[in-house]
């Protein structure tokens, strides 16, 4: 009996626009008595905006066909996706217009599809006395109508069985992409009376008229041969034939003739007219929503839903919300987050040595010992500096043979821009893994060609990564005079360049600090999985001038320009040595120029003084 009482509600559920017209055609409504009715609406991301708008209109139209009141039908609405939200509980409103306003303000959750969670909420919360449901002892039927378009992402069978055991009658209405097995697992028995599946949201009404005969008792249409082509409609003690919407009854009062109201061009729809059971309705193009006049369309403001997750700005388009970043920022691949634009990578900055991004602008930097010129891009340079350079190359297993060959090629490219000679730049090479091996010391080779040939002959060591041990070897041995380093009295700059691709297996802090205490200018070049903290600890200050990094061995050649400008010594060769720097020569020329100018000034002053003395002597002679 309880199921029979709920059939009229399902008939109303399955009738769509225009609601008021259909209810008038259906004739007097049958009052079913008190009923607690909760609609469970799927608002997951798979329900597109115009489909959700159809559901909204569906609910609003349904309210006008219900006998709503505190002692009649109480209505509650919840929506769900990955969470459950109460639109309004059973006890909130007693007038359809109040419910309509609440439904009009509904914003889709647009997340997952947790249908089991929604049933649990309906059972424990929505049908509770605290939410407005009548107490169980009053025996008021409790009906849940679930409208969904997809497959649940959680289990529904067990919780639906619990809800049915508590006396909740469940109707499962699946639309378009809904999973039939899940609908059957949720619905009450008999399943053929509680499970419905339609092709799209705007075709739900096709299932409505078949239940009208159950509104008012005895079904004469089901007992006899009525001969109606479309529909048989019960009336008290008799029946009559009716046609589906869009058709009209023929003179024989049984067959139906097609009526295409859209073809008459009087519909007034701004975008599309769609023939529908009972009449027609207007539909908008994708990205638009039907306005209150049910004819004109307005663009959907997707950003107003509040679920776009844009870090900076949301821009509504016909295809949906699009995120936009403020000036000076770039949109990340996730389509939502923004990152400050690295202008150094995006513009032709022209910096000779290094470019540093600073918000919406950038600036150029020069290496230690060199100054930025007036153009803000170039650096004054020492073109033929004298340097003792020791290269520490990582030969651990993680580098791999093919990459080690790329490292050797990279080292030779560094050698190409050095003034290698016994009196110019001296180069030494040390390879390290679980142990340390001097491949050739500072004093062995006197030309760049000899150094490059020796680099190519180096054999790959493999094994571990003992960077701390390599630093100790460099400090204690590589810069000794026995290995070719020039005496400290000559003030030849000592430069160490550490090349590594991973984390050290021993402590580096002691010998990294010791190297800098010994006056060695340290550079750190990292590739791949190199650890930034270790690179900074190895390198001299400032770190941005002495640390370089490349994510891949094959792309590390872009570091050469930084190193080309960095390995430039400070002046300071002591007097008496044969070593000469062009920078030093330029200083001597400048000093010579200033000295000659001063001498010329003194000569002029002396000439003036001599002339004055001669004048005085002449005056004395005249007086005598």
C-alpha positions as CSV (number, residue, x, y, z in Angstrom):
1,X,0.0,0.0,0.0
2,X,2.9,2.3,0.8
3,X,4.4,1.8,-2.6
4,X,1.0,2.5,-4.3
5,X,0.8,5.8,-2.4
6,X,4.2,6.9,-3.7
7,X,3.4,6.2,-7.4
8,X,1.8,9.6,-7.9
9,X,5.0,11.3,-6.7
10,X,7.1,9.3,-9.2
11,X,4.7,10.4,-11.9
12,X,5.3,14.0,-10.9
13,X,9.0,13.3,-10.7
14,X,9.2,12.1,-14.3
15,X,7.3,15.0,-15.9
16,X,9.4,17.8,-17.1
17,X,8.8,21.3,-18.7
18,X,6.4,22.9,-18.9
19,X,5.3,21.7,-15.5
20,X,2.2,23.9,-14.9
21,X,0.7,23.0,-18.3
22,X,1.2,19.3,-17.7
23,X,-0.4,19.3,-14.3
24,X,-3.4,21.1,-15.6
25,X,-3.8,18.6,-18.4
26,X,-3.5,15.7,-16.0
27,X,-6.7,16.9,-14.2
28,X,-7.4,16.8,-10.5
29,X,-4.6,15.5,-8.4
30,X,-5.0,12.7,-6.0
31,X,-3.9,13.5,-2.4
32,X,-1.7,10.7,-1.1
33,X,-1.7,11.8,2.5
34,X,1.3,12.8,4.7
35,X,4.7,12.0,3.1
36,X,8.4,12.8,3.8
37,X,10.1,13.1,0.5
38,X,13.9,13.8,0.1
39,X,15.5,14.3,-3.3
40,X,19.2,13.2,-3.6
41,X,20.7,15.1,-6.5
42,X,24.0,14.2,-8.2
43,X,26.0,17.4,-8.8
44,X,29.4,15.8,-9.6
45,X,31.7,17.3,-12.3
46,X,30.3,14.9,-14.9
47,X,26.9,16.8,-14.7
48,X,27.5,19.6,-17.1
49,X,26.2,23.1,-16.4
50,X,23.2,23.1,-18.7
51,X,22.3,19.5,-17.5
52,X,22.4,20.7,-13.9
53,X,20.1,23.7,-15.0
54,X,17.7,21.1,-16.3
55,X,17.7,19.3,-13.0
56,X,17.1,22.6,-11.2
57,X,14.1,23.4,-13.5
58,X,12.9,19.8,-12.9
59,X,12.8,20.3,-9.2
60,X,11.2,23.7,-9.4
61,X,8.4,22.4,-11.7
62,X,7.8,19.4,-9.5
63,X,7.2,21.5,-6.4
64,X,4.2,23.1,-8.1
65,X,2.6,19.7,-8.5
66,X,3.0,18.6,-4.9
67,X,0.6,19.0,-2.1
68,X,3.2,20.7,0.2
69,X,2.4,21.5,3.8
70,X,3.5,20.6,7.4
71,X,0.7,18.0,7.6
72,X,0.9,16.9,4.0
73,X,4.1,16.4,1.9
74,X,7.3,17.6,3.4
75,X,10.2,18.1,1.0
76,X,13.9,18.1,1.5
77,X,16.7,18.4,-1.0
78,X,20.4,17.3,-0.7
79,X,23.1,17.4,-3.4
80,X,26.3,15.4,-3.4
81,X,29.6,14.9,-5.2
82,X,32.7,14.0,-3.2
83,X,30.8,15.5,-0.2
84,X,27.2,15.9,0.8
85,X,25.4,19.3,1.2
86,X,21.9,19.9,2.5
87,X,20.1,22.4,0.2
88,X,17.2,22.5,2.7
89,X,15.9,19.9,5.2
90,X,12.4,18.5,5.5
91,X,11.3,21.0,8.1
92,X,12.7,24.1,6.5
93,X,9.9,25.3,4.3
94,X,6.1,24.8,3.9
95,X,5.6,26.9,0.8
96,X,6.8,25.9,-2.7
97,X,8.0,29.4,-3.5
98,X,10.4,29.3,-0.6
99,X,11.8,26.0,-1.8
100,X,12.1,27.4,-5.3
101,X,14.3,30.3,-4.1
102,X,16.6,27.8,-2.3
103,X,16.9,25.7,-5.4
104,X,17.5,28.7,-7.6
105,X,20.5,29.6,-5.4
106,X,22.0,26.1,-5.6
107,X,25.7,25.9,-6.8
108,X,27.0,22.6,-8.1
109,X,29.7,20.9,-6.1
110,X,31.5,19.7,-9.3
111,X,33.7,17.0,-7.7
112,X,33.5,13.2,-7.5
113,X,30.4,10.8,-7.3
114,X,30.1,9.5,-3.7
115,X,26.5,8.1,-4.0
116,X,26.9,5.7,-1.0
117,X,28.0,8.7,1.2
118,X,24.8,10.6,0.1
119,X,22.6,7.6,1.0
120,X,24.3,7.4,4.4
121,X,23.6,11.1,4.9
122,X,20.0,10.8,3.9
123,X,19.4,7.8,6.2
124,X,21.2,9.3,9.3
125,X,20.5,13.0,8.9
126,X,18.0,14.0,6.2
127,X,15.3,11.6,7.6
128,X,16.0,12.4,11.2
129,X,13.3,14.1,13.4
130,X,15.8,16.9,14.1
131,X,15.8,17.7,10.3
132,X,12.0,17.8,10.1
133,X,11.0,14.1,9.5
134,X,8.0,12.9,11.4
135,X,8.6,10.3,14.1
136,X,8.5,6.6,13.1
137,X,5.5,5.9,15.3
138,X,3.3,8.2,13.1
139,X,4.0,5.8,10.2
140,X,4.5,8.5,7.6
141,X,6.0,7.0,4.5
142,X,9.7,8.0,3.8
143,X,10.7,8.2,0.2
144,X,14.1,9.0,-1.3
145,X,14.5,9.8,-5.0
146,X,18.1,9.5,-6.2
147,X,18.9,11.2,-9.6
148,X,22.4,10.4,-10.9
149,X,24.2,10.3,-14.2
150,X,27.3,8.2,-13.5
151,X,28.9,5.3,-11.7
152,X,29.3,5.7,-7.9
153,X,32.9,6.0,-6.7
154,X,32.0,4.2,-3.4
155,X,29.9,1.2,-2.4
156,X,26.2,1.6,-2.4
157,X,24.6,-1.8,-2.0
158,X,25.2,-2.2,1.8
159,X,24.2,1.3,2.8
160,X,21.2,1.2,0.5
161,X,20.1,-2.1,2.1
162,X,20.4,-0.4,5.6
163,X,18.3,2.5,4.4
164,X,15.6,0.2,3.0
165,X,15.7,-1.8,6.3
166,X,14.9,1.4,8.2
167,X,11.7,1.9,6.1
168,X,13.0,4.3,3.4
169,X,11.6,3.6,0.0
170,X,14.3,4.3,-2.7
171,X,13.7,5.3,-6.3
172,X,16.8,5.3,-8.5
173,X,16.6,7.4,-11.6
174,X,19.6,7.1,-13.9
175,X,20.3,9.6,-16.7
176,X,22.5,9.1,-19.7
177,X,25.8,7.7,-18.4
178,X,24.3,6.1,-15.2
179,X,25.4,2.5,-14.3
180,X,22.3,0.2,-14.3
181,X,23.9,-2.3,-11.9
182,X,24.4,0.5,-9.3
183,X,20.8,1.7,-9.8
184,X,19.4,-1.8,-9.1
185,X,21.6,-2.1,-6.0
186,X,20.2,1.1,-4.6
187,X,16.5,0.8,-5.4
188,X,13.6,-0.8,-3.5
189,X,11.8,-3.9,-4.8
190,X,10.1,-4.6,-7.2
191,X,13.0,-3.2,-9.2
192,X,10.9,-2.6,-12.4
193,X,8.8,-0.1,-10.4
194,X,11.7,1.7,-8.7
195,X,14.5,1.8,-11.3
196,X,14.4,4.1,-14.3
197,X,17.0,4.9,-17.0
198,X,16.7,7.6,-19.7
199,X,19.0,8.7,-22.4
200,X,19.3,12.4,-21.4
201,X,18.1,14.8,-18.8
202,X,15.5,16.4,-21.1
203,X,13.8,13.0,-21.8
204,X,12.8,12.2,-18.3
205,X,9.2,13.3,-18.9
206,X,8.7,10.4,-21.4
207,X,8.2,8.1,-18.3
208,X,5.6,10.3,-16.7
209,X,2.3,9.6,-18.3
210,X,2.4,5.8,-17.8
211,X,1.9,6.4,-14.1
212,X,-1.1,8.8,-14.3
213,X,-3.6,5.9,-14.2
214,X,-2.4,5.0,-10.7
215,X,-3.3,8.4,-9.3
216,X,-7.0,7.7,-8.8
217,X,-7.5,4.1,-8.0
218,X,-8.9,1.5,-10.5
219,X,-7.1,1.2,-13.8
220,X,-9.8,0.5,-16.5
221,X,-7.2,1.0,-19.2
222,X,-5.3,-2.0,-18.0
223,X,-8.4,-4.2,-17.8
224,X,-9.8,-3.9,-21.4
225,X,-8.9,-3.4,-25.1
226,X,-9.0,0.4,-25.2
227,X,-7.5,0.6,-28.7
228,X,-5.7,3.9,-28.0
229,X,-2.6,4.5,-30.2
230,X,-0.7,6.4,-27.6
231,X,-2.3,6.6,-24.2
232,X,-5.3,5.4,-22.3
233,X,-6.5,7.8,-19.6
234,X,-8.7,6.6,-16.7
235,X,-11.6,8.7,-15.7
236,X,-14.2,7.8,-13.0
237,X,-16.0,4.8,-14.4
238,X,-14.6,5.1,-17.9
239,X,-11.5,6.0,-19.9
240,X,-10.5,8.0,-23.0
241,X,-7.6,8.1,-25.4
242,X,-4.9,10.8,-25.4
243,X,-1.9,11.5,-27.5
244,X,1.7,12.0,-26.5
245,X,2.8,15.7,-26.4
246,X,3.3,16.9,-29.9
247,X,0.4,14.9,-31.3
248,X,-3.3,15.6,-31.6
249,X,-6.2,13.1,-31.5
250,X,-7.6,12.0,-34.8
251,X,-11.4,12.1,-35.5
252,X,-11.6,8.4,-34.5
253,X,-10.7,9.5,-31.0
254,X,-8.1,6.6,-30.9
255,X,-5.2,7.3,-33.3
256,X,-2.9,10.4,-33.2
257,X,-1.6,12.9,-35.7
258,X,1.9,14.5,-35.5
259,X,2.1,18.2,-34.5
260,X,5.5,19.9,-34.8
261,X,5.1,23.1,-32.8
262,X,8.7,24.1,-33.4
263,X,8.1,24.0,-37.2
264,X,5.4,26.7,-36.9
265,X,8.1,29.3,-36.0
266,X,6.0,30.8,-33.2
267,X,8.0,29.5,-30.3
268,X,10.2,32.5,-29.8
269,X,13.3,30.5,-28.7
270,X,16.5,32.5,-29.0
271,X,18.7,29.5,-29.8
272,X,17.0,26.2,-30.3
273,X,13.4,24.9,-30.2
274,X,13.0,21.3,-29.2
275,X,9.8,19.4,-29.6
276,X,9.0,17.7,-26.3
277,X,6.2,15.5,-24.9
278,X,3.4,17.9,-24.2
279,X,4.6,20.9,-26.2
280,X,8.1,22.2,-26.9
281,X,10.8,23.8,-24.9
282,X,13.7,26.2,-25.7
283,X,17.3,25.1,-25.4
284,X,20.4,27.2,-25.4
285,X,23.8,26.5,-27.0
286,X,26.6,25.1,-25.0
287,X,27.9,27.7,-22.5
288,X,24.5,29.4,-22.2
289,X,21.6,29.0,-19.8
290,X,17.9,29.6,-20.3
291,X,16.6,32.7,-18.6
292,X,13.4,33.0,-16.6
293,X,11.3,33.8,-19.7
294,X,12.2,30.2,-20.9
295,X,13.1,31.6,-24.3
296,X,16.1,33.9,-24.2
297,X,19.6,32.7,-23.2
298,X,22.5,34.2,-21.3
299,X,26.1,33.1,-21.1
300,X,27.0,31.0,-18.0
301,X,29.4,32.7,-15.6
302,X,31.3,29.6,-14.7
303,X,33.6,31.6,-12.4
304,X,30.6,32.6,-10.2
305,X,30.2,29.0,-9.0
306,X,33.3,29.4,-6.9
307,X,34.8,26.1,-7.7
308,X,37.4,27.1,-10.4
309,X,40.4,26.9,-8.0
310,X,42.3,29.6,-10.0
311,X,45.2,31.1,-8.0
312,X,44.9,34.6,-9.6
313,X,41.9,35.3,-11.9
314,X,39.1,33.3,-13.4
315,X,37.8,34.1,-16.9
316,X,34.5,32.6,-18.0
317,X,34.3,31.3,-21.6
318,X,31.7,29.3,-23.5
319,X,33.8,26.2,-22.9
320,X,34.0,26.8,-19.2
321,X,36.2,28.6,-16.7
322,X,39.7,29.4,-17.7
323,X,42.4,30.6,-15.2
324,X,44.5,33.7,-16.0
325,X,47.6,34.9,-14.2
326,X,48.4,38.5,-13.4
327,X,51.1,40.4,-15.3
328,X,54.6,39.0,-14.8
329,X,53.3,35.5,-14.1
330,X,52.9,32.3,-16.2
331,X,50.2,29.7,-15.9
332,X,51.5,26.3,-14.8
333,X,50.6,23.0,-16.5
334,X,47.8,22.3,-13.9
335,X,45.9,25.2,-15.5
336,X,45.2,26.8,-12.1
337,X,48.5,27.8,-10.4
338,X,50.7,30.8,-11.4
339,X,54.5,31.2,-11.2
340,X,56.5,34.4,-11.4
341,X,57.9,34.7,-14.9
342,X,61.6,34.2,-15.3
343,X,62.3,37.1,-17.6
344,X,65.9,35.9,-18.0
345,X,64.6,32.8,-19.9
346,X,61.8,34.7,-21.8
347,X,63.6,37.8,-23.2
348,X,66.8,38.6,-24.9
349,X,68.4,40.1,-21.8
350,X,71.8,40.7,-23.3
351,X,73.6,40.1,-20.0
352,X,77.3,39.2,-20.6
353,X,77.7,37.1,-17.5
354,X,74.5,36.3,-15.6
355,X,70.8,37.5,-15.6
356,X,68.7,37.5,-12.4
357,X,64.9,37.8,-12.5
358,X,63.4,40.3,-10.0
359,X,59.6,40.2,-10.2
360,X,58.5,42.1,-13.3
361,X,62.1,43.0,-14.3
362,X,65.6,41.6,-14.3
363,X,69.2,42.8,-13.7
364,X,72.7,41.7,-14.9
365,X,75.5,40.5,-12.6
366,X,79.2,40.2,-13.0
367,X,81.6,37.7,-11.4
368,X,83.7,38.5,-8.4
369,X,86.5,41.0,-9.3
370,X,84.6,42.5,-12.3
371,X,82.3,45.4,-12.4
372,X,79.1,46.1,-14.3
373,X,79.6,48.7,-17.1
374,X,77.5,51.7,-17.7
375,X,75.3,49.8,-20.2
376,X,74.1,47.7,-17.3
377,X,74.9,44.5,-19.3
378,X,78.6,44.1,-20.0
379,X,81.4,43.5,-17.5
380,X,85.0,44.9,-17.4
381,X,87.2,41.9,-18.1
382,X,90.7,40.5,-17.6
383,X,91.3,38.9,-20.9
384,X,94.5,36.9,-20.2
385,X,94.4,36.3,-16.5
386,X,96.8,34.0,-14.6
387,X,95.0,31.3,-12.7
388,X,95.8,28.0,-11.0
389,X,92.7,25.9,-11.8
390,X,91.9,22.5,-10.4
391,X,88.9,20.6,-11.7
392,X,87.3,18.0,-9.4
393,X,85.2,15.6,-11.6
394,X,82.6,13.2,-10.2
395,X,83.3,9.7,-11.6
396,X,80.7,7.8,-9.4
397,X,78.5,5.0,-10.7
398,X,75.4,7.3,-11.0
399,X,77.1,9.4,-13.7
400,X,77.2,6.4,-16.1
401,X,79.8,5.9,-18.9
402,X,78.0,7.8,-21.7
403,X,77.4,10.8,-19.4
404,X,81.1,10.8,-18.2
405,X,82.1,11.3,-21.9
406,X,79.8,14.3,-22.0
407,X,81.5,15.6,-18.8
408,X,85.0,15.3,-20.4
409,X,83.8,17.2,-23.4
410,X,82.4,19.9,-21.1
411,X,85.7,20.2,-19.3
412,X,87.5,20.6,-22.7
413,X,85.1,23.4,-23.6
414,X,86.2,25.2,-20.4
415,X,89.8,24.7,-21.4
416,X,89.0,26.3,-24.8
417,X,88.4,29.7,-23.2
418,X,91.4,29.6,-20.9
419,X,94.9,31.1,-21.6
420,X,96.8,27.8,-20.8
421,X,100.5,28.3,-20.5
422,X,103.2,27.8,-17.8
423,X,103.1,31.6,-17.1
424,X,99.3,31.9,-17.8
425,X,96.6,29.5,-16.6
426,X,97.6,26.1,-15.3
427,X,95.1,23.3,-15.2
428,X,94.9,20.2,-13.0
429,X,92.3,17.4,-13.0
430,X,91.2,15.2,-10.1
431,X,88.6,12.4,-10.4
432,X,86.7,11.1,-7.4
433,X,84.3,8.3,-6.5
434,X,84.8,6.1,-3.5
435,X,88.5,7.2,-3.7
436,X,90.4,10.1,-5.2
437,X,92.8,10.0,-8.2
438,X,94.9,12.9,-9.6
439,X,94.6,12.5,-13.4
440,X,97.2,15.2,-14.0
441,X,98.6,17.9,-11.7
442,X,98.8,21.7,-12.3
443,X,102.4,21.7,-13.5
444,X,102.3,18.9,-16.1
445,X,100.9,20.4,-19.3
446,X,101.8,23.8,-20.7
447,X,99.3,24.1,-23.6
448,X,95.5,23.8,-24.0
449,X,96.0,21.0,-26.6
450,X,98.0,18.9,-24.2
451,X,95.4,19.4,-21.4
452,X,92.5,18.5,-23.7
453,X,94.2,15.3,-24.9
454,X,94.9,14.3,-21.3
455,X,91.2,14.9,-20.4
456,X,90.0,12.6,-23.2
457,X,92.3,9.8,-22.0
458,X,90.8,9.8,-18.5
459,X,89.2,6.5,-17.6
460,X,85.8,6.3,-15.7
461,X,86.2,5.1,-12.1
462,X,82.5,4.3,-11.1
463,X,81.7,3.3,-7.4
464,X,80.5,5.8,-4.8
465,X,80.5,9.6,-4.3
466,X,83.1,10.8,-1.7
467,X,83.0,14.5,-2.4
468,X,84.4,15.4,1.1
469,X,87.4,13.2,0.5
470,X,88.0,14.9,-2.9
471,X,87.9,18.4,-1.3
472,X,90.4,17.3,1.3
473,X,92.7,16.0,-1.5
474,X,92.4,19.2,-3.4
475,X,93.3,21.4,-0.3
476,X,96.2,19.2,0.9
477,X,97.8,18.2,-2.4
478,X,96.4,19.7,-5.6
479,X,97.4,23.3,-4.8
480,X,100.9,22.4,-3.5
481,X,104.0,23.7,-5.2
482,X,105.1,20.0,-5.6
483,X,102.1,19.5,-7.9
484,X,102.7,22.7,-9.9
485,X,100.9,25.4,-8.1
486,X,102.7,28.8,-8.1
487,X,104.0,30.2,-4.7
488,X,101.5,32.2,-2.7
489,X,103.9,35.2,-2.8
490,X,103.0,35.6,-6.5
491,X,99.3,36.1,-5.6
492,X,98.2,33.9,-8.5
493,X,94.5,33.2,-7.9
494,X,93.6,29.6,-6.9
495,X,90.3,28.3,-8.3
496,X,88.6,25.0,-7.6
497,X,85.7,23.8,-9.7
498,X,83.7,20.8,-8.4
499,X,81.5,18.9,-10.9
500,X,79.0,16.4,-9.3
501,X,75.6,14.7,-10.1
502,X,74.4,13.6,-6.7
503,X,74.6,13.7,-2.9
504,X,77.9,13.1,-1.3
505,X,78.3,10.0,0.8
506,X,80.6,11.7,3.3
507,X,80.7,15.0,5.1
508,X,81.8,18.0,3.0
509,X,81.3,20.9,5.4
510,X,84.8,20.8,7.0
511,X,86.9,20.7,3.9
512,X,84.6,23.0,1.9
513,X,85.1,25.6,4.6
514,X,88.8,24.8,4.7
515,X,89.2,25.4,1.0
516,X,87.7,28.9,1.3
517,X,89.9,29.6,4.3
518,X,92.9,28.7,2.2
519,X,91.9,31.4,-0.3
520,X,90.7,29.0,-2.9
521,X,87.8,30.5,-5.0
522,X,85.3,27.6,-5.2
523,X,82.8,27.0,-8.0
524,X,80.1,24.2,-7.9
525,X,78.5,22.7,-11.0
526,X,75.5,20.4,-10.4
527,X,73.7,18.1,-12.9
528,X,70.6,15.9,-12.5
529,X,70.1,14.9,-8.9
530,X,72.8,17.2,-7.5
531,X,71.7,18.6,-4.1
532,X,71.4,22.4,-4.0
533,X,72.4,22.7,-0.3
534,X,75.7,20.9,-1.0
535,X,76.4,23.0,-4.0
536,X,75.9,26.1,-2.0
537,X,78.1,24.8,0.8
538,X,80.9,24.0,-1.6
539,X,80.8,27.3,-3.5
540,X,82.2,30.7,-2.5
541,X,79.9,33.6,-1.8
542,X,77.8,35.0,-3.4
543,X,76.2,31.6,-4.3
544,X,74.4,32.9,-7.4
545,X,77.7,33.7,-9.0
546,X,79.5,30.5,-8.0
547,X,76.8,27.8,-8.3
548,X,75.6,26.5,-11.7
549,X,73.0,23.7,-12.3
550,X,71.7,21.8,-15.3
551,X,68.9,19.2,-15.1
552,X,70.5,17.0,-17.8
553,X,74.0,16.1,-19.0
554,X,73.1,16.8,-22.6
555,X,72.0,20.4,-21.9
556,X,74.7,21.5,-19.5
557,X,76.7,23.4,-22.2
558,X,74.6,26.5,-21.4
559,X,76.6,26.8,-18.2
560,X,79.8,27.7,-20.2
561,X,79.0,31.4,-20.5
562,X,78.6,31.7,-16.8
563,X,81.9,29.9,-16.2
564,X,83.7,31.9,-19.0
565,X,83.0,35.1,-17.2
566,X,83.6,33.8,-13.7
567,X,87.1,32.4,-13.9
568,X,88.8,35.8,-14.0
569,X,91.5,36.6,-11.3
570,X,91.7,39.6,-9.2
571,X,94.8,41.8,-9.6
572,X,97.7,41.5,-7.2
573,X,100.9,40.1,-8.7
574,X,103.8,41.1,-6.5
575,X,106.5,43.3,-7.8
576,X,109.6,41.8,-9.4
577,X,107.8,38.8,-11.1
578,X,107.7,38.2,-14.8
579,X,104.0,37.6,-14.7
580,X,102.0,40.4,-16.2
581,X,98.3,41.0,-16.5
582,X,96.7,43.2,-19.1
583,X,94.5,44.5,-16.3
584,X,97.7,45.4,-14.4
585,X,99.2,47.0,-17.6
586,X,96.1,49.1,-18.0
587,X,96.6,50.3,-14.4
588,X,100.3,51.2,-15.1
589,X,99.3,53.1,-18.2
590,X,96.7,55.0,-16.3
591,X,99.3,55.8,-13.5
592,X,101.9,56.8,-16.2
593,X,99.3,59.2,-17.7
594,X,98.5,60.8,-14.4
595,X,102.3,61.2,-13.6
596,X,103.1,62.8,-16.9
597,X,100.2,65.2,-16.4
598,X,101.5,66.2,-13.0
599,X,105.1,66.7,-14.4
600,X,103.8,68.9,-17.2
601,X,101.9,71.1,-14.7
602,X,105.1,71.4,-12.5
603,X,107.1,72.4,-15.6
604,X,104.6,75.1,-16.4
605,X,104.7,76.4,-12.8
606,X,108.6,76.4,-12.9
607,X,108.6,78.4,-16.2
608,X,106.3,81.0,-14.6
609,X,108.5,81.2,-11.5
610,X,111.7,81.6,-13.6
611,X,110.1,84.4,-15.6
612,X,109.1,86.1,-12.4
613,X,112.7,85.9,-11.0
614,X,114.1,87.4,-14.3
615,X,111.6,90.3,-14.0
616,X,112.7,91.0,-10.4
617,X,116.4,90.9,-11.4
618,X,115.8,93.5,-14.2
619,X,114.0,95.8,-11.8
620,X,116.9,95.7,-9.3
621,X,119.4,96.4,-12.1
622,X,117.4,99.5,-13.1
623,X,117.3,100.8,-9.6
624,X,121.1,100.6,-9.2
